[in-house]
Amino acid sequence: MKSNLIIRALTGIVFVGLLVGCILGGAKSFIGLFGLITALAVWEFGTLINKTKKTTINRPITTLSGVYLVFAVFMIQLVGDYTLLLPYGMMLIYIMVSELYRKAENPILNWAYAIMSQIYVALPFALLSILAISPIKSGAYNFVLPLSIFIFIWINDTGAYCVGSLLGKKKLFKRISPNKSWEGSIGGGLLVLLVAYFTSDWVEQYVQIFTPIWMGLALIVVIFATWGDLIESLFKRTLGIKDSGHILPGHGGILDRFDSTLLAIPAVVIYIYLIGYTDAIIVW
Protein backbone atom coordinates (compact mmCIF):
# COMPACT_ATOMS: atom_id res chain seq x y z
CA MET A 1 0.00 0.00 0.00
CA LYS A 2 2.78 2.41 0.97
CA SER A 3 4.73 1.63 -2.21
CA ASN A 4 1.60 2.34 -4.30
CA LEU A 5 1.22 5.73 -2.64
CA ILE A 6 4.87 6.54 -3.34
CA ILE A 7 4.53 5.51 -6.99
CA ARG A 8 1.34 7.55 -7.33
CA ALA A 9 2.97 10.59 -5.74
CA LEU A 10 6.10 10.39 -7.90
CA THR A 11 4.04 9.94 -11.06
CA GLY A 12 1.90 12.93 -10.10
CA ILE A 13 4.95 15.12 -9.49
CA VAL A 14 6.52 14.19 -12.83
CA PHE A 15 3.19 14.63 -14.63
CA VAL A 16 2.52 18.09 -13.18
CA GLY A 17 6.14 19.17 -13.65
CA LEU A 18 6.17 18.11 -17.30
CA LEU A 19 2.83 19.74 -18.05
CA VAL A 20 3.63 23.04 -16.32
CA GLY A 21 7.17 23.11 -17.69
CA CYS A 22 6.10 22.60 -21.30
CA ILE A 23 3.34 25.20 -21.08
CA LEU A 24 5.72 27.73 -19.53
CA GLY A 25 8.49 26.73 -21.95
CA GLY A 26 6.96 28.42 -24.98
CA ALA A 27 5.03 27.64 -28.13
CA LYS A 28 7.28 24.80 -29.35
CA SER A 29 7.22 22.80 -26.11
CA PHE A 30 3.49 23.55 -25.76
CA ILE A 31 2.53 22.12 -29.15
CA GLY A 32 5.01 19.26 -28.83
CA LEU A 33 3.50 18.17 -25.52
CA PHE A 34 -0.12 18.37 -26.59
CA GLY A 35 0.61 16.72 -29.90
CA LEU A 36 2.05 13.79 -27.95
CA ILE A 37 -0.82 13.78 -25.44
CA THR A 38 -3.34 13.77 -28.29
CA ALA A 39 -1.62 10.84 -29.96
CA LEU A 40 -1.61 8.82 -26.74
CA ALA A 41 -5.19 9.75 -25.85
CA VAL A 42 -6.71 8.97 -29.26
CA TRP A 43 -4.78 5.70 -29.47
CA GLU A 44 -5.93 4.77 -25.95
CA PHE A 45 -9.52 5.62 -26.89
CA GLY A 46 -9.27 3.40 -29.97
CA THR A 47 -7.79 0.56 -27.93
CA LEU A 48 -10.70 0.67 -25.48
CA ILE A 49 -13.30 0.81 -28.24
CA ASN A 50 -11.74 -2.06 -30.18
CA LYS A 51 -12.09 -4.29 -27.14
CA THR A 52 -15.86 -4.03 -27.43
CA LYS A 53 -17.83 -6.41 -29.59
CA LYS A 54 -18.42 -5.63 -33.27
CA THR A 55 -16.17 -2.54 -33.28
CA THR A 56 -12.81 -2.15 -35.04
CA ILE A 57 -11.92 1.46 -35.69
CA ASN A 58 -8.71 2.27 -37.56
CA ARG A 59 -6.44 3.43 -34.73
CA PRO A 60 -3.49 4.58 -36.87
CA ILE A 61 -5.61 6.85 -39.07
CA THR A 62 -7.72 8.23 -36.20
CA THR A 63 -4.56 8.94 -34.20
CA LEU A 64 -2.86 10.60 -37.18
CA SER A 65 -6.01 12.64 -37.83
CA GLY A 66 -6.20 13.82 -34.22
CA VAL A 67 -2.54 14.85 -34.07
CA TYR A 68 -2.81 16.64 -37.41
CA LEU A 69 -5.85 18.58 -36.18
CA VAL A 70 -3.89 19.79 -33.13
CA PHE A 71 -0.96 20.98 -35.25
CA ALA A 72 -3.24 22.45 -37.93
CA VAL A 73 -5.16 24.63 -35.46
CA PHE A 74 -1.86 25.69 -33.89
CA MET A 75 -0.48 26.77 -37.29
CA ILE A 76 -3.73 28.50 -38.24
CA GLN A 77 -3.37 30.65 -35.13
CA LEU A 78 0.14 31.55 -36.29
CA VAL A 79 -0.38 32.15 -40.02
CA GLY A 80 -4.16 32.38 -40.44
CA ASP A 81 -4.26 29.88 -43.32
CA TYR A 82 -7.42 27.79 -43.00
CA THR A 83 -6.47 25.65 -46.00
CA LEU A 84 -4.32 23.76 -43.51
CA LEU A 85 -7.53 21.96 -42.52
CA LEU A 86 -7.97 20.45 -46.01
CA PRO A 87 -5.75 17.39 -45.31
CA TYR A 88 -7.73 16.81 -42.13
CA GLY A 89 -10.94 16.83 -44.14
CA MET A 90 -9.42 14.25 -46.48
CA MET A 91 -8.58 12.03 -43.51
CA LEU A 92 -12.17 12.17 -42.29
CA ILE A 93 -13.38 11.26 -45.77
CA TYR A 94 -10.95 8.33 -45.78
CA ILE A 95 -12.38 7.13 -42.46
CA MET A 96 -15.85 7.07 -44.00
CA VAL A 97 -14.93 5.59 -47.39
CA SER A 98 -12.57 2.94 -46.02
CA GLU A 99 -15.48 1.14 -44.36
CA LEU A 100 -16.73 0.27 -47.86
CA TYR A 101 -13.71 -1.98 -48.30
CA ARG A 102 -12.99 -3.28 -44.81
CA LYS A 103 -16.03 -5.58 -44.63
CA ALA A 104 -16.38 -4.87 -40.91
CA GLU A 105 -19.21 -6.39 -38.91
CA ASN A 106 -20.68 -3.02 -37.93
CA PRO A 107 -19.35 -0.12 -40.04
CA ILE A 108 -21.81 2.33 -38.48
CA LEU A 109 -20.28 1.80 -35.04
CA ASN A 110 -16.82 2.17 -36.56
CA TRP A 111 -17.80 5.50 -38.12
CA ALA A 112 -19.42 6.73 -34.92
CA TYR A 113 -16.50 5.90 -32.64
CA ALA A 114 -13.87 7.11 -35.12
CA ILE A 115 -15.57 10.52 -35.36
CA MET A 116 -16.09 10.52 -31.59
CA SER A 117 -12.32 10.12 -31.15
CA GLN A 118 -11.90 13.40 -33.03
CA ILE A 119 -14.69 15.39 -31.37
CA TYR A 120 -14.33 14.07 -27.82
CA VAL A 121 -10.55 13.66 -27.61
CA ALA A 122 -8.61 15.50 -30.32
CA LEU A 123 -10.69 18.67 -30.73
CA PRO A 124 -10.35 19.91 -27.12
CA PHE A 125 -6.55 19.68 -27.27
CA ALA A 126 -6.61 21.47 -30.63
CA LEU A 127 -8.69 24.28 -29.14
CA LEU A 128 -6.00 24.97 -26.53
CA SER A 129 -4.05 26.80 -29.25
CA ILE A 130 -6.86 29.35 -29.51
CA LEU A 131 -6.24 30.21 -25.86
CA ALA A 132 -2.45 30.18 -26.18
CA ILE A 133 -1.74 31.82 -29.55
CA SER A 134 -3.10 35.22 -30.53
CA PRO A 135 -3.63 35.80 -34.28
CA ILE A 136 -4.26 39.47 -33.43
CA LYS A 137 -0.80 39.91 -31.90
CA SER A 138 1.19 38.31 -34.74
CA GLY A 139 1.00 34.81 -33.34
CA ALA A 140 2.44 35.68 -29.92
CA TYR A 141 2.29 32.98 -27.28
CA ASN A 142 0.91 33.35 -23.77
CA PHE A 143 0.79 30.58 -21.18
CA VAL A 144 -1.77 32.03 -18.77
CA LEU A 145 -5.11 30.75 -20.10
CA PRO A 146 -4.02 27.19 -20.96
CA LEU A 147 -2.20 26.81 -17.65
CA SER A 148 -5.05 28.34 -15.66
CA ILE A 149 -7.46 25.65 -16.86
CA PHE A 150 -5.26 22.89 -15.47
CA ILE A 151 -4.52 24.75 -12.22
CA PHE A 152 -8.21 25.46 -11.62
CA ILE A 153 -9.02 21.80 -12.23
CA TRP A 154 -6.31 20.63 -9.83
CA ILE A 155 -7.50 23.06 -7.14
CA ASN A 156 -11.09 22.00 -7.70
CA ASP A 157 -10.22 18.30 -7.42
CA THR A 158 -8.18 18.88 -4.25
CA GLY A 159 -10.87 21.01 -2.63
CA ALA A 160 -13.65 18.61 -3.61
CA TYR A 161 -11.73 15.65 -2.19
CA CYS A 162 -10.93 17.36 1.13
CA VAL A 163 -14.38 18.84 1.70
CA GLY A 164 -16.12 15.71 0.45
CA SER A 165 -14.08 13.50 2.77
CA LEU A 166 -15.00 15.64 5.77
CA LEU A 167 -18.56 16.73 5.04
CA GLY A 168 -19.77 14.80 2.01
CA LYS A 169 -23.19 13.18 2.49
CA LYS A 170 -25.43 13.95 -0.48
CA LYS A 171 -24.23 12.14 -3.60
CA LEU A 172 -23.72 14.25 -6.71
CA PHE A 173 -24.25 11.48 -9.25
CA LYS A 174 -24.55 8.17 -7.42
CA ARG A 175 -25.42 6.16 -10.55
CA ILE A 176 -22.15 7.14 -12.26
CA SER A 177 -19.68 8.25 -9.59
CA PRO A 178 -20.72 7.22 -6.06
CA ASN A 179 -17.72 8.92 -4.42
CA LYS A 180 -18.59 12.45 -5.53
CA SER A 181 -20.75 14.57 -3.23
CA TRP A 182 -22.54 17.89 -3.57
CA GLU A 183 -20.67 19.19 -0.52
CA GLY A 184 -17.31 18.31 -2.08
CA SER A 185 -18.20 19.81 -5.45
CA ILE A 186 -19.40 23.05 -3.87
CA GLY A 187 -16.34 23.21 -1.62
CA GLY A 188 -13.98 22.67 -4.55
CA GLY A 189 -15.79 25.30 -6.61
CA LEU A 190 -15.66 27.89 -3.83
CA LEU A 191 -11.94 27.27 -3.36
CA VAL A 192 -11.33 27.83 -7.09
CA LEU A 193 -13.33 31.08 -7.03
CA LEU A 194 -11.35 32.24 -4.01
CA VAL A 195 -8.05 31.55 -5.77
CA ALA A 196 -9.31 33.27 -8.91
CA TYR A 197 -10.26 36.37 -6.94
CA PHE A 198 -6.87 36.70 -5.25
CA THR A 199 -4.91 36.02 -8.46
CA SER A 200 -6.87 38.39 -10.71
CA ASP A 201 -4.49 41.34 -10.22
CA TRP A 202 -1.49 39.19 -11.14
CA VAL A 203 -3.27 37.77 -14.17
CA GLU A 204 -4.00 41.27 -15.53
CA GLN A 205 -0.26 41.67 -16.09
CA TYR A 206 -0.42 38.97 -18.76
CA VAL A 207 -3.98 38.99 -20.07
CA GLN A 208 -6.41 41.89 -20.29
CA ILE A 209 -9.10 40.18 -18.32
CA PHE A 210 -10.76 41.78 -15.31
CA THR A 211 -11.76 40.18 -12.01
CA PRO A 212 -15.44 39.37 -12.75
CA ILE A 213 -14.52 37.87 -16.15
CA TRP A 214 -11.64 35.93 -14.61
CA MET A 215 -13.87 34.53 -11.86
CA GLY A 216 -16.49 33.67 -14.49
CA LEU A 217 -13.84 31.71 -16.38
CA ALA A 218 -12.93 29.87 -13.18
CA LEU A 219 -16.58 28.98 -12.60
CA ILE A 220 -16.90 27.69 -16.18
CA VAL A 221 -13.88 25.45 -15.60
CA VAL A 222 -15.34 24.07 -12.35
CA ILE A 223 -18.74 23.24 -13.85
CA PHE A 224 -17.56 21.75 -17.12
CA ALA A 225 -14.58 19.93 -15.58
CA THR A 226 -17.00 18.18 -13.21
CA TRP A 227 -19.22 17.20 -16.13
CA GLY A 228 -16.15 16.06 -18.08
CA ASP A 229 -15.11 13.81 -15.21
CA LEU A 230 -18.62 12.34 -14.99
CA ILE A 231 -18.80 11.80 -18.75
CA GLU A 232 -15.60 9.78 -18.72
CA SER A 233 -16.90 7.80 -15.74
CA LEU A 234 -20.06 7.04 -17.72
CA PHE A 235 -17.89 6.05 -20.70
CA LYS A 236 -15.85 3.63 -18.57
CA ARG A 237 -18.92 2.20 -16.85
CA THR A 238 -20.51 1.56 -20.23
CA LEU A 239 -17.39 -0.32 -21.33
CA GLY A 240 -17.11 -2.11 -17.98
CA ILE A 241 -13.60 -0.89 -17.09
CA LYS A 242 -12.05 0.87 -14.10
CA ASP A 243 -9.17 2.74 -15.76
CA SER A 244 -8.74 3.85 -19.36
CA GLY A 245 -5.15 2.55 -19.38
CA HIS A 246 -1.99 1.98 -17.37
CA ILE A 247 0.49 4.38 -18.94
CA LEU A 248 0.69 6.50 -15.77
CA PRO A 249 1.58 4.28 -12.78
CA GLY A 250 -0.94 4.78 -10.00
CA HIS A 251 -3.05 7.17 -12.07
CA GLY A 252 -4.46 5.03 -14.87
CA GLY A 253 -4.48 6.15 -18.48
CA ILE A 254 -4.21 9.41 -20.39
CA LEU A 255 -7.99 9.78 -20.61
CA ASP A 256 -8.21 9.33 -16.84
CA ARG A 257 -5.87 12.28 -16.31
CA PHE A 258 -7.41 14.60 -18.89
CA ASP A 259 -11.10 13.68 -18.60
CA SER A 260 -12.00 17.00 -16.96
CA THR A 261 -10.15 19.10 -19.53
CA LEU A 262 -11.92 17.47 -22.48
CA LEU A 263 -15.05 19.46 -21.65
CA ALA A 264 -13.49 22.41 -19.82
CA ILE A 265 -11.31 23.55 -22.73
CA PRO A 266 -14.12 23.91 -25.31
CA ALA A 267 -16.31 25.57 -22.68
CA VAL A 268 -13.62 28.19 -21.92
CA VAL A 269 -13.09 28.91 -25.62
CA ILE A 270 -16.84 29.41 -26.11
CA TYR A 271 -16.95 31.62 -22.99
CA ILE A 272 -14.12 33.82 -24.28
CA TYR A 273 -15.89 34.31 -27.59
CA LEU A 274 -19.31 34.90 -26.05
CA ILE A 275 -18.09 37.68 -23.78
CA GLY A 276 -16.37 39.37 -26.74
CA TYR A 277 -12.84 39.19 -25.39
CA THR A 278 -11.22 37.76 -28.50
CA ASP A 279 -9.68 41.10 -29.54
CA ALA A 280 -8.22 42.01 -26.18
CA ILE A 281 -7.66 38.78 -24.34
CA ILE A 282 -3.90 38.55 -24.87
CA VAL A 283 -1.50 41.27 -23.76
CA TRP A 284 2.33 41.31 -23.96
N, C-alpha and C positions, 0 to 999 in steps of 0.2 A: 504493500500500500504506500509506504513512504517513498519507495523508488519510483512509483507511478507519479506521485506528486512532484518529485524532483524533475522527472522527465517532462511532465506537463509544464512546469514552471520554466525550465530551460527553453523548451520549444516556444513558449509564449514570449519570452524575452527576445529570442532570435527573430521571431515573426514580427513583433512590434518594431524592433530595431531596424530590420530590413525595410519594412514598409515606410516608416518615418524617414529613414535615411535616404531612400530612393526618391520620395516626394520632395524632401528638402534639397536633394542633390541637383535638381534642375530638370529641364525638359527631356533630355536624353535618358537619364536613369528612370524618370517617371514613365515614359512610354515603353522602355525596355521591361520594366517590372510588370506593368499591367498587360503588356503583350504576352508575357510568360504566364501570368495568372489566368488570363483568358484562355490560353491554350490548355492549361491544366484543368481548368474548370469545365470547359466544353467537352474535353476528352472524358473527364470523370462523369459528366452528365450522360454522355453516350454510352459509357461502360455500364452505368446503372440501368439505363433504358434497355440495352441489349440483353440484359439478364432476364427481362420479362418475356413472357410467352408471345410469340407471333410478331416480335419487333426486332428489326435489324437495321438501324440507321447507319449511314456511312460515316464513321467517326473521323477518318482522315479529312474528308471534304468539309464536314461541318466544323471541325477544328480549324482548318485553314481559312474557311469563310469567316469565322469569328475573329481570328487574329487579324485578318485583312481589314475587317470592319473597324477594329480598334485603331490600326495604323492609318486607315483612310480618313477617319474623322479627325484624327490628330493632325494630319497633313492639310486637310481642308481648313482647319483653324489657322494654320500657318500661311497657306498660299491662296485660300479661297477658291480652289478649283474643284467644283462638284463633280466633274467628269471622273474624278478618282473613284467614285462609287460605281462606275460602269462595270469593272471586273467583278465587284461584289454581286451586282445584279446577275451577271452571267453565271456565277457560282450557284445562286439560288435557282436559276433556271435549270442548271445541271442537276441539282438535287431533285427537282420535279421530274425532269425527263428521264433520268437514269432509272427510275422505278419501272419504266416501260420495258426495260431490258433485264432487270435483275430477277424477275419472276419470284418476288418475295411473297410470303403468305398473306401479309396484310399491308399493302403499299400505302393505304390511307394513314395508318398509324405511323409508318415510317416518315411520311410527309409531315404529319402533325408534330412529331417529336423532333424532327430535324429543324423545322422552323422555330419550334419552342426553344431549342438550344440557342438560336440566334436572338430571339426576343427576350427570353428570360435571363440568359447568361451573358452573351456577348455584348448586347446593346448597352446595358448599364455601364460596363467598363469603358465602352466607346464614348459614352456621354460625359465621362469624367474630363475629357479634353476640353469640352465646352466650358467647364468651370476653371480649368487650369490655363488655357491659352486664349488670349484676347485677340480676335481679328481686327479690332478697332485700334489696338495699340501695336500694330505691326508684328503680331504674333508673339508678344512678350509673355513670359511664363510667370505665374504666381502660384505659390503652394498653398495659400491660406484656405480656400474653399474646399479643395479635395481633402486636405489634411483634417479640416474641421469636421467633415462628415464622419471620418473614422474616430476621431477623438470624442465627439458627441456620442457615438454608438458605444464606445468603450466605457464612458462615464455612465451612460444609461444602463448598460448591462451590470456594471459594478453596483450602482445605486439600487437597481431593481433586485439584485441578489441579496444585498445586505438588508434592505428594508423588508423584502419578502421573507427572508429567513427569520426575522425578528417579529414581524407583525402580520405576515401574510395568512389570510384565512379564506377570503372569497376568491375562487378560481377565476382566472381571466378567460381561459378557453380550455376547460377540462377535457373535452372530447379530443383535442389535438395536442395540447401541452399541459398536462396536469400539474406541473411544477410552477407554472407562472400564476401570479396572483395580481388582483387589482391593486392591492396595497403596494406591492413591489413595483409595478408599472408606474403608478402615480409617484412613488418616491424617487424612482430613477428619472422620471421626466422633470420633476421639480429640481433635482440636483443639476440636471443639464441646463435648465433655464437659469439657475443661479450662477453657474459657471459662465454661461453666455453673457449674462448681465455684467459680471465683473471683468470680462475680457473684451467687452465691446470697444472701450477706448483704445486698447492695444491694437485691435483688429483694424480700426479706422486708419492706422498708419499704412496699412497694406492694401485694403480694399475700401472703396467709398461706400460703406454700408453702415447705416446708423443703428442705434441700439434697438429700437422696436423691430426693424427689419431683421437684424441679426438674431434677436430672440425668436422671431417668427420662423426663421430658418432652422434654429435649434429645435423648435417644436415640431416642425415638419419632419426632421430627421427622427425624432423620438417616435412619432406616430407611425411613420412608414417603415422604420427599422423594425418595430414590433410586429407589424403585419408581415414584413419580409421574413422574419424569423418563424412566424406561425405558418406561412405558406410553405417554407422548406420543410417544416415539421409535418405538414399535411402531405407533402410530396413523398417524404420518407415513409410515413405510415401507410400510404397507398401502395408503395413498393414493398413494404414489410421489412424495412431495414432500420438499423439504429444510427449508423454513421454513413455519410456519403462516400467515405474512403478512409485510407490509413496513411496518407502521405505526410501528415503532421502528427508525430507521436504524441499521444495523450489528448489530441484535439480533433481527431477525425480527418475528414477530407477538406478540400478547398471550398466546396460548396457549404460545408458546415461553418467555416470561418467567415465567409462573405455573404451568408444568407441575408443578413440584415441590409447590407449595402445594395443588394440587387433591386430593392424597391426604393430605398432612400435616395440613391443617386438620381434616378429619373424624376422623383418627386421634387428634389431640390432644383434641378434644371427647370422644370415647369414653373416652380415658385419664382425663380429669378426672372423668367420671362413674363410671368403674369403681373408682377409688381413693376415691370418696366425698368429694371435695373441693368439691362443688357448694354447700354451705352456708357454706363458710369461705374460698373461693378469693379473693374480692375484699375488700380492706381499704382504707379511706380515713381 
